[in-house]
Amino acid sequence: MTLDEAIVALVDEFSLGDFIYNVRENLDLRDFKGNSWDHPRVMRFSDAVVALTVRAKEIKNAAS
């Protein structure tokens, strides 16, 4: 499997974005004040999913 195939699989077949809930549920919030959705790890995961989703669309458009 190529990296591009892996990106498309993670985004489309495995709904990578849905795993944000797992990231959020596994946070150590003892030293974090604020909404858990704003935690840096949650935000970083969300940003990564957006970047991979954009790339997956580019890959699929290039293949068509």
N, CA, C and O atoms as a Maestro MAE file, in Angstrom:
{
 s_m_m2io_version
 :::
 2.0.0
}

f_m_ct {
 s_m_title
 :::
 protein
 m_atom[256] {
  # First column is atom index #
  i_m_mmod_type
  r_m_x_coord
  r_m_y_coord
  r_m_z_coord
  i_m_residue_number
  s_m_chain_name
  s_m_pdb_residue_name
  s_m_pdb_atom_name
  i_m_atomic_number
  :::
  1 25 0.848 -1.171 0.000 1 A "MET " " N  " 7
  2 3 0.000 0.000 0.000 1 A "MET " " CA " 6
  3 2 0.900 1.243 0.000 1 A "MET " " C  " 6
  4 15 1.870 1.334 0.753 1 A "MET " " O  " 8
  5 25 0.551 2.173 -0.852 2 A "THR " " N  " 7
  6 3 1.301 3.432 -0.896 2 A "THR " " CA " 6
  7 2 0.787 4.376 0.194 2 A "THR " " C  " 6
  8 15 -0.259 4.142 0.801 2 A "THR " " O  " 8
  9 25 1.543 5.435 0.423 3 A "LEU " " N  " 7
  10 3 1.118 6.436 1.398 3 A "LEU " " CA " 6
  11 2 -0.200 7.080 0.971 3 A "LEU " " C  " 6
  12 15 -1.080 7.305 1.801 3 A "LEU " " O  " 8
  13 25 -0.336 7.375 -0.319 4 A "ASP " " N  " 7
  14 3 -1.580 7.963 -0.811 4 A "ASP " " CA " 6
  15 2 -2.764 7.024 -0.603 4 A "ASP " " C  " 6
  16 15 -3.842 7.469 -0.211 4 A "ASP " " O  " 8
  17 25 -2.576 5.738 -0.859 5 A "GLU " " N  " 7
  18 3 -3.645 4.755 -0.633 5 A "GLU " " CA " 6
  19 2 -4.009 4.689 0.847 5 A "GLU " " C  " 6
  20 15 -5.182 4.564 1.200 5 A "GLU " " O  " 8
  21 25 -3.007 4.774 1.700 6 A "ALA " " N  " 7
  22 3 -3.250 4.741 3.139 6 A "ALA " " CA " 6
  23 2 -4.044 5.966 3.595 6 A "ALA " " C  " 6
  24 15 -4.944 5.851 4.428 6 A "ALA " " O  " 8
  25 25 -3.716 7.121 3.059 7 A "ILE " " N  " 7
  26 3 -4.436 8.348 3.412 7 A "ILE " " CA " 6
  27 2 -5.895 8.234 3.024 7 A "ILE " " C  " 6
  28 15 -6.777 8.548 3.824 7 A "ILE " " O  " 8
  29 25 -6.158 7.791 1.812 8 A "VAL " " N  " 7
  30 3 -7.542 7.651 1.350 8 A "VAL " " CA " 6
  31 2 -8.281 6.624 2.206 8 A "VAL " " C  " 6
  32 15 -9.434 6.847 2.575 8 A "VAL " " O  " 8
  33 25 -7.645 5.518 2.523 9 A "ALA " " N  " 7
  34 3 -8.289 4.493 3.348 9 A "ALA " " CA " 6
  35 2 -8.639 5.035 4.729 9 A "ALA " " C  " 6
  36 15 -9.753 4.836 5.214 9 A "ALA " " O  " 8
  37 25 -7.698 5.714 5.357 10 A "LEU " " N  " 7
  38 3 -7.952 6.240 6.699 10 A "LEU " " CA " 6
  39 2 -9.078 7.264 6.704 10 A "LEU " " C  " 6
  40 15 -9.906 7.275 7.615 10 A "LEU " " O  " 8
  41 25 -9.112 8.109 5.709 11 A "VAL " " N  " 7
  42 3 -10.136 9.152 5.656 11 A "VAL " " CA " 6
  43 2 -11.487 8.587 5.246 11 A "VAL " " C  " 6
  44 15 -12.498 8.885 5.881 11 A "VAL " " O  " 8
  45 25 -11.518 7.779 4.198 12 A "ASP " " N  " 7
  46 3 -12.784 7.308 3.642 12 A "ASP " " CA " 6
  47 2 -13.310 6.023 4.281 12 A "ASP " " C  " 6
  48 15 -14.464 5.967 4.706 12 A "ASP " " O  " 8
  49 25 -12.482 5.012 4.348 13 A "GLU " " N  " 7
  50 3 -12.949 3.713 4.838 13 A "GLU " " CA " 6
  51 2 -13.048 3.644 6.358 13 A "GLU " " C  " 6
  52 15 -13.956 3.014 6.900 13 A "GLU " " O  " 8
  53 25 -12.118 4.290 7.035 14 A "PHE " " N  " 7
  54 3 -12.061 4.168 8.487 14 A "PHE " " CA " 6
  55 2 -12.521 5.422 9.222 14 A "PHE " " C  " 6
  56 15 -12.439 5.485 10.449 14 A "PHE " " O  " 8
  57 25 -13.004 6.415 8.486 15 A "SER " " N  " 7
  58 3 -13.542 7.646 9.078 15 A "SER " " CA " 6
  59 2 -12.639 8.187 10.187 15 A "SER " " C  " 6
  60 15 -13.054 8.314 11.339 15 A "SER " " O  " 8
  61 25 -11.425 8.496 9.821 16 A "LEU " " N  " 7
  62 3 -10.417 8.946 10.772 16 A "LEU " " CA " 6
  63 2 -10.926 10.063 11.684 16 A "LEU " " C  " 6
  64 15 -10.586 10.102 12.866 16 A "LEU " " O  " 8
  65 25 -11.719 10.948 11.153 17 A "GLY " " N  " 7
  66 3 -12.235 12.060 11.946 17 A "GLY " " CA " 6
  67 2 -13.038 11.630 13.159 17 A "GLY " " C  " 6
  68 15 -13.075 12.341 14.164 17 A "GLY " " O  " 8
  69 25 -13.680 10.478 13.078 18 A "ASP " " N  " 7
  70 3 -14.475 9.988 14.205 18 A "ASP " " CA " 6
  71 2 -13.610 9.648 15.418 18 A "ASP " " C  " 6
  72 15 -14.115 9.591 16.539 18 A "ASP " " O  " 8
  73 25 -12.338 9.426 15.208 19 A "PHE " " N  " 7
  74 3 -11.451 9.058 16.308 19 A "PHE " " CA " 6
  75 2 -11.087 10.237 17.198 19 A "PHE " " C  " 6
  76 15 -10.383 10.073 18.195 19 A "PHE " " O  " 8
  77 25 -11.565 11.421 16.842 20 A "ILE " " N  " 7
  78 3 -11.311 12.578 17.693 20 A "ILE " " CA " 6
  79 2 -11.911 12.356 19.083 20 A "ILE " " C  " 6
  80 15 -11.389 12.860 20.078 20 A "ILE " " O  " 8
  81 25 -13.000 11.606 19.144 21 A "TYR " " N  " 7
  82 3 -13.617 11.303 20.429 21 A "TYR " " CA " 6
  83 2 -12.674 10.465 21.298 21 A "TYR " " C  " 6
  84 15 -12.597 10.672 22.509 21 A "TYR " " O  " 8
  85 25 -11.964 9.528 20.686 22 A "ASN " " N  " 7
  86 3 -11.002 8.713 21.425 22 A "ASN " " CA " 6
  87 2 -9.866 9.582 21.963 22 A "ASN " " C  " 6
  88 15 -9.430 9.411 23.102 22 A "ASN " " O  " 8
  89 25 -9.395 10.504 21.145 23 A "VAL " " N  " 7
  90 3 -8.324 11.401 21.583 23 A "VAL " " CA " 6
  91 2 -8.807 12.212 22.779 23 A "VAL " " C  " 6
  92 15 -8.100 12.347 23.778 23 A "VAL " " O  " 8
  93 25 -10.000 12.742 22.667 24 A "ARG " " N  " 7
  94 3 -10.553 13.577 23.731 24 A "ARG " " CA " 6
  95 2 -10.778 12.781 25.014 24 A "ARG " " C  " 6
  96 15 -10.490 13.270 26.107 24 A "ARG " " O  " 8
  97 25 -11.283 11.573 24.890 25 A "GLU " " N  " 7
  98 3 -11.573 10.754 26.069 25 A "GLU " " CA " 6
  99 2 -10.311 10.313 26.799 25 A "GLU " " C  " 6
  100 15 -10.374 9.998 27.988 25 A "GLU " " O  " 8
  101 25 -9.177 10.280 26.127 26 A "ASN " " N  " 7
  102 3 -7.943 9.797 26.726 26 A "ASN " " CA " 6
  103 2 -7.005 10.925 27.171 26 A "ASN " " C  " 6
  104 15 -5.812 10.699 27.373 26 A "ASN " " O  " 8
  105 25 -7.532 12.110 27.319 27 A "LEU " " N  " 7
  106 3 -6.718 13.252 27.752 27 A "LEU " " CA " 6
  107 2 -6.466 13.214 29.250 27 A "LEU " " C  " 6
  108 15 -7.290 12.727 30.024 27 A "LEU " " O  " 8
  109 25 -5.327 13.730 29.639 28 A "ASP " " N  " 7
  110 3 -5.032 13.987 31.040 28 A "ASP " " CA " 6
  111 2 -5.357 15.464 31.280 28 A "ASP " " C  " 6
  112 15 -4.603 16.350 30.877 28 A "ASP " " O  " 8
  113 25 -6.471 15.711 31.929 29 A "LEU " " N  " 7
  114 3 -6.959 17.083 32.073 29 A "LEU " " CA " 6
  115 2 -6.582 17.715 33.414 29 A "LEU " " C  " 6
  116 15 -7.071 18.796 33.742 29 A "LEU " " O  " 8
  117 25 -5.727 17.061 34.184 30 A "ARG " " N  " 7
  118 3 -5.373 17.597 35.507 30 A "ARG " " CA " 6
  119 2 -4.748 18.987 35.412 30 A "ARG " " C  " 6
  120 15 -5.019 19.840 36.257 30 A "ARG " " O  " 8
  121 25 -3.929 19.224 34.413 31 A "ASP " " N  " 7
  122 3 -3.250 20.522 34.297 31 A "ASP " " CA " 6
  123 2 -3.866 21.418 33.228 31 A "ASP " " C  " 6
  124 15 -3.306 22.464 32.900 31 A "ASP " " O  " 8
  125 25 -5.006 21.022 32.685 32 A "PHE " " N  " 7
  126 3 -5.626 21.813 31.618 32 A "PHE " " CA " 6
  127 2 -6.887 22.475 32.148 32 A "PHE " " C  " 6
  128 15 -7.758 21.816 32.715 32 A "PHE " " O  " 8
  129 25 -6.972 23.756 31.963 33 A "LYS " " N  " 7
  130 3 -8.163 24.513 32.349 33 A "LYS " " CA " 6
  131 2 -8.891 24.907 31.073 33 A "LYS " " C  " 6
  132 15 -8.306 25.515 30.178 33 A "LYS " " O  " 8
  133 25 -10.143 24.564 30.997 34 A "GLY " " N  " 7
  134 3 -10.923 24.938 29.823 34 A "GLY " " CA " 6
  135 2 -11.672 23.760 29.257 34 A "GLY " " C  " 6
  136 15 -11.663 22.665 29.819 34 A "GLY " " O  " 8
  137 25 -12.311 23.995 28.153 35 A "ASN " " N  " 7
  138 3 -13.102 22.981 27.475 35 A "ASN " " CA " 6
  139 2 -12.177 21.935 26.857 35 A "ASN " " C  " 6
  140 15 -11.198 22.280 26.196 35 A "ASN " " O  " 8
  141 25 -12.489 20.666 27.071 36 A "SER " " N  " 7
  142 3 -11.624 19.601 26.548 36 A "SER " " CA " 6
  143 2 -11.545 19.611 25.023 36 A "SER " " C  " 6
  144 15 -10.570 19.115 24.459 36 A "SER " " O  " 8
  145 25 -12.546 20.164 24.346 37 A "TRP " " N  " 7
  146 3 -12.494 20.251 22.881 37 A "TRP " " CA " 6
  147 2 -11.410 21.231 22.424 37 A "TRP " " C  " 6
  148 15 -10.962 21.179 21.278 37 A "TRP " " O  " 8
  149 25 -11.000 22.107 23.309 38 A "ASP " " N  " 7
  150 3 -9.963 23.094 22.991 38 A "ASP " " CA " 6
  151 2 -8.569 22.654 23.431 38 A "ASP " " C  " 6
  152 15 -7.608 23.410 23.297 38 A "ASP " " O  " 8
  153 25 -8.459 21.453 23.947 39 A "HIS " " N  " 7
  154 3 -7.153 20.941 24.393 39 A "HIS " " CA " 6
  155 2 -6.202 20.878 23.189 39 A "HIS " " C  " 6
  156 15 -6.637 20.541 22.088 39 A "HIS " " O  " 8
  157 25 -4.936 21.190 23.374 40 A "PRO " " N  " 7
  158 3 -3.984 21.187 22.255 40 A "PRO " " CA " 6
  159 2 -3.908 19.857 21.498 40 A "PRO " " C  " 6
  160 15 -3.746 19.857 20.278 40 A "PRO " " O  " 8
  161 25 -4.019 18.734 22.195 41 A "ARG " " N  " 7
  162 3 -3.956 17.431 21.506 41 A "ARG " " CA " 6
  163 2 -5.189 17.222 20.619 41 A "ARG " " C  " 6
  164 15 -5.080 16.677 19.520 41 A "ARG " " O  " 8
  165 25 -6.349 17.653 21.093 42 A "VAL " " N  " 7
  166 3 -7.580 17.529 20.304 42 A "VAL " " CA " 6
  167 2 -7.488 18.435 19.075 42 A "VAL " " C  " 6
  168 15 -7.842 18.032 17.967 42 A "VAL " " O  " 8
  169 25 -7.011 19.653 19.285 43 A "MET " " N  " 7
  170 3 -6.885 20.598 18.175 43 A "MET " " CA " 6
  171 2 -5.871 20.104 17.144 43 A "MET " " C  " 6
  172 15 -6.091 20.233 15.940 43 A "MET " " O  " 8
  173 25 -4.765 19.540 17.617 44 A "ARG " " N  " 7
  174 3 -3.730 19.028 16.708 44 A "ARG " " CA " 6
  175 2 -4.260 17.853 15.892 44 A "ARG " " C  " 6
  176 15 -4.005 17.761 14.691 44 A "ARG " " O  " 8
  177 25 -5.003 16.947 16.550 45 A "PHE " " N  " 7
  178 3 -5.589 15.815 15.833 45 A "PHE " " CA " 6
  179 2 -6.577 16.316 14.785 45 A "PHE " " C  " 6
  180 15 -6.583 15.841 13.650 45 A "PHE " " O  " 8
  181 25 -7.400 17.268 15.169 46 A "SER " " N  " 7
  182 3 -8.378 17.833 14.243 46 A "SER " " CA " 6
  183 2 -7.691 18.471 13.030 46 A "SER " " C  " 6
  184 15 -8.128 18.277 11.896 46 A "SER " " O  " 8
  185 25 -6.633 19.221 13.266 47 A "ASP " " N  " 7
  186 3 -5.884 19.841 12.169 47 A "ASP " " CA " 6
  187 2 -5.274 18.783 11.249 47 A "ASP " " C  " 6
  188 15 -5.258 18.950 10.029 47 A "ASP " " O  " 8
  189 25 -4.773 17.696 11.837 48 A "ALA " " N  " 7
  190 3 -4.192 16.613 11.039 48 A "ALA " " CA " 6
  191 2 -5.253 15.941 10.177 48 A "ALA " " C  " 6
  192 15 -4.994 15.603 9.022 48 A "ALA " " O  " 8
  193 25 -6.435 15.747 10.730 49 A "VAL " " N  " 7
  194 3 -7.521 15.128 9.971 49 A "VAL " " CA " 6
  195 2 -7.927 16.026 8.803 49 A "VAL " " C  " 6
  196 15 -8.179 15.542 7.699 49 A "VAL " " O  " 8
  197 25 -7.988 17.308 9.045 50 A "VAL " " N  " 7
  198 3 -8.339 18.245 7.963 50 A "VAL " " CA " 6
  199 2 -7.298 18.172 6.845 50 A "VAL " " C  " 6
  200 15 -7.652 18.105 5.668 50 A "VAL " " O  " 8
  201 25 -6.030 18.184 7.211 51 A "ALA " " N  " 7
  202 3 -4.962 18.118 6.201 51 A "ALA " " CA " 6
  203 2 -5.033 16.811 5.415 51 A "ALA " " C  " 6
  204 15 -4.873 16.815 4.194 51 A "ALA " " O  " 8
  205 25 -5.271 15.697 6.102 52 A "LEU " " N  " 7
  206 3 -5.365 14.405 5.409 52 A "LEU " " CA " 6
  207 2 -6.611 14.322 4.535 52 A "LEU " " C  " 6
  208 15 -6.585 13.709 3.468 52 A "LEU " " O  " 8
  209 25 -7.693 14.935 4.986 53 A "THR " " N  " 7
  210 3 -8.923 14.944 4.181 53 A "THR " " CA " 6
  211 2 -8.721 15.737 2.893 53 A "THR " " C  " 6
  212 15 -9.169 15.321 1.825 53 A "THR " " O  " 8
  213 25 -8.053 16.864 2.999 54 A "VAL " " N  " 7
  214 3 -7.743 17.673 1.810 54 A "VAL " " CA " 6
  215 2 -6.876 16.859 0.848 54 A "VAL " " C  " 6
  216 15 -7.126 16.839 -0.357 54 A "VAL " " O  " 8
  217 25 -5.863 16.195 1.384 55 A "ARG " " N  " 7
  218 3 -4.968 15.384 0.547 55 A "ARG " " CA " 6
  219 2 -5.723 14.217 -0.085 55 A "ARG " " C  " 6
  220 15 -5.486 13.895 -1.249 55 A "ARG " " O  " 8
  221 25 -6.621 13.585 0.651 56 A "ALA " " N  " 7
  222 3 -7.397 12.463 0.103 56 A "ALA " " CA " 6
  223 2 -8.242 12.944 -1.084 56 A "ALA " " C  " 6
  224 15 -8.360 12.237 -2.084 56 A "ALA " " O  " 8
  225 25 -8.816 14.114 -0.979 57 A "LYS " " N  " 7
  226 3 -9.605 14.666 -2.098 57 A "LYS " " CA " 6
  227 2 -8.725 14.935 -3.300 57 A "LYS " " C  " 6
  228 15 -9.131 14.674 -4.433 57 A "LYS " " O  " 8
  229 25 -7.515 15.457 -3.073 58 A "GLU " " N  " 7
  230 3 -6.583 15.706 -4.155 58 A "GLU " " CA " 6
  231 2 -6.206 14.389 -4.849 58 A "GLU " " C  " 6
  232 15 -6.147 14.327 -6.078 58 A "GLU " " O  " 8
  233 25 -5.957 13.361 -4.075 59 A "ILE " " N  " 7
  234 3 -5.589 12.054 -4.624 59 A "ILE " " CA " 6
  235 2 -6.717 11.499 -5.459 59 A "ILE " " C  " 6
  236 15 -6.484 11.009 -6.564 59 A "ILE " " O  " 8
  237 25 -7.927 11.566 -4.957 60 A "LYS " " N  " 7
  238 3 -9.076 11.023 -5.698 60 A "LYS " " CA " 6
  239 2 -9.360 11.823 -6.968 60 A "LYS " " C  " 6
  240 15 -9.729 11.254 -7.995 60 A "LYS " " O  " 8
  241 25 -9.186 13.142 -6.895 61 A "ASN " " N  " 7
  242 3 -9.393 13.975 -8.085 61 A "ASN " " CA " 6
  243 2 -8.350 13.691 -9.160 61 A "ASN " " C  " 6
  244 15 -8.659 13.703 -10.351 61 A "ASN " " O  " 8
  245 25 -7.127 13.438 -8.741 62 A "ALA " " N  " 7
  246 3 -6.055 13.139 -9.699 62 A "ALA " " CA " 6
  247 2 -6.267 11.794 -10.367 62 A "ALA " " C  " 6
  248 15 -5.846 11.590 -11.506 62 A "ALA " " O  " 8
  249 25 -6.921 10.870 -9.662 63 A "ALA " " N  " 7
  250 3 -7.143 9.530 -10.201 63 A "ALA " " CA " 6
  251 2 -8.322 9.491 -11.164 63 A "ALA " " C  " 6
  252 15 -8.447 8.556 -11.955 63 A "ALA " " O  " 8
  253 25 -9.181 10.493 -11.102 64 A "SER " " N  " 7
  254 3 -10.364 10.463 -11.988 64 A "SER " " CA " 6
  255 2 -10.165 11.185 -13.292 64 A "SER " " C  " 6
  256 15 -11.077 11.231 -14.117 64 A "SER " " O  " 8
  :::
 }
 m_bond[255] {
  # First column is bond index #
  i_m_from
  i_m_to
  i_m_order
  :::
  1 1 2 1
  2 2 3 1
  3 3 4 2
  4 3 5 1
  5 5 6 1
  6 6 7 1
  7 7 8 2
  8 7 9 1
  9 9 10 1
  10 10 11 1
  11 11 12 2
  12 11 13 1
  13 13 14 1
  14 14 15 1
  15 15 16 2
  16 15 17 1
  17 17 18 1
  18 18 19 1
  19 19 20 2
  20 19 21 1
  21 21 22 1
  22 22 23 1
  23 23 24 2
  24 23 25 1
  25 25 26 1
  26 26 27 1
  27 27 28 2
  28 27 29 1
  29 29 30 1
  30 30 31 1
  31 31 32 2
  32 31 33 1
  33 33 34 1
  34 34 35 1
  35 35 36 2
  36 35 37 1
  37 37 38 1
  38 38 39 1
  39 39 40 2
  40 39 41 1
  41 41 42 1
  42 42 43 1
  43 43 44 2
  44 43 45 1
  45 45 46 1
  46 46 47 1
  47 47 48 2
  48 47 49 1
  49 49 50 1
  50 50 51 1
  51 51 52 2
  52 51 53 1
  53 53 54 1
  54 54 55 1
  55 55 56 2
  56 55 57 1
  57 57 58 1
  58 58 59 1
  59 59 60 2
  60 59 61 1
  61 61 62 1
  62 62 63 1
  63 63 64 2
  64 63 65 1
  65 65 66 1
  66 66 67 1
  67 67 68 2
  68 67 69 1
  69 69 70 1
  70 70 71 1
  71 71 72 2
  72 71 73 1
  73 73 74 1
  74 74 75 1
  75 75 76 2
  76 75 77 1
  77 77 78 1
  78 78 79 1
  79 79 80 2
  80 79 81 1
  81 81 82 1
  82 82 83 1
  83 83 84 2
  84 83 85 1
  85 85 86 1
  86 86 87 1
  87 87 88 2
  88 87 89 1
  89 89 90 1
  90 90 91 1
  91 91 92 2
  92 91 93 1
  93 93 94 1
  94 94 95 1
  95 95 96 2
  96 95 97 1
  97 97 98 1
  98 98 99 1
  99 99 100 2
  100 99 101 1
  101 101 102 1
  102 102 103 1
  103 103 104 2
  104 103 105 1
  105 105 106 1
  106 106 107 1
  107 107 108 2
  108 107 109 1
  109 109 110 1
  110 110 111 1
  111 111 112 2
  112 111 113 1
  113 113 114 1
  114 114 115 1
  115 115 116 2
  116 115 117 1
  117 117 118 1
  118 118 119 1
  119 119 120 2
  120 119 121 1
  121 121 122 1
  122 122 123 1
  123 123 124 2
  124 123 125 1
  125 125 126 1
  126 126 127 1
  127 127 128 2
  128 127 129 1
  129 129 130 1
  130 130 131 1
  131 131 132 2
  132 131 133 1
  133 133 134 1
  134 134 135 1
  135 135 136 2
  136 135 137 1
  137 137 138 1
  138 138 139 1
  139 139 140 2
  140 139 141 1
  141 141 142 1
  142 142 143 1
  143 143 144 2
  144 143 145 1
  145 145 146 1
  146 146 147 1
  147 147 148 2
  148 147 149 1
  149 149 150 1
  150 150 151 1
  151 151 152 2
  152 151 153 1
  153 153 154 1
  154 154 155 1
  155 155 156 2
  156 155 157 1
  157 157 158 1
  158 158 159 1
  159 159 160 2
  160 159 161 1
  161 161 162 1
  162 162 163 1
  163 163 164 2
  164 163 165 1
  165 165 166 1
  166 166 167 1
  167 167 168 2
  168 167 169 1
  169 169 170 1
  170 170 171 1
  171 171 172 2
  172 171 173 1
  173 173 174 1
  174 174 175 1
  175 175 176 2
  176 175 177 1
  177 177 178 1
  178 178 179 1
  179 179 180 2
  180 179 181 1
  181 181 182 1
  182 182 183 1
  183 183 184 2
  184 183 185 1
  185 185 186 1
  186 186 187 1
  187 187 188 2
  188 187 189 1
  189 189 190 1
  190 190 191 1
  191 191 192 2
  192 191 193 1
  193 193 194 1
  194 194 195 1
  195 195 196 2
  196 195 197 1
  197 197 198 1
  198 198 199 1
  199 199 200 2
  200 199 201 1
  201 201 202 1
  202 202 203 1
  203 203 204 2
  204 203 205 1
  205 205 206 1
  206 206 207 1
  207 207 208 2
  208 207 209 1
  209 209 210 1
  210 210 211 1
  211 211 212 2
  212 211 213 1
  213 213 214 1
  214 214 215 1
  215 215 216 2
  216 215 217 1
  217 217 218 1
  218 218 219 1
  219 219 220 2
  220 219 221 1
  221 221 222 1
  222 222 223 1
  223 223 224 2
  224 223 225 1
  225 225 226 1
  226 226 227 1
  227 227 228 2
  228 227 229 1
  229 229 230 1
  230 230 231 1
  231 231 232 2
  232 231 233 1
  233 233 234 1
  234 234 235 1
  235 235 236 2
  236 235 237 1
  237 237 238 1
  238 238 239 1
  239 239 240 2
  240 239 241 1
  241 241 242 1
  242 242 243 1
  243 243 244 2
  244 243 245 1
  245 245 246 1
  246 246 247 1
  247 247 248 2
  248 247 249 1
  249 249 250 1
  250 250 251 1
  251 251 252 2
  252 251 253 1
  253 253 254 1
  254 254 255 1
  255 255 256 2
  :::
 }
}
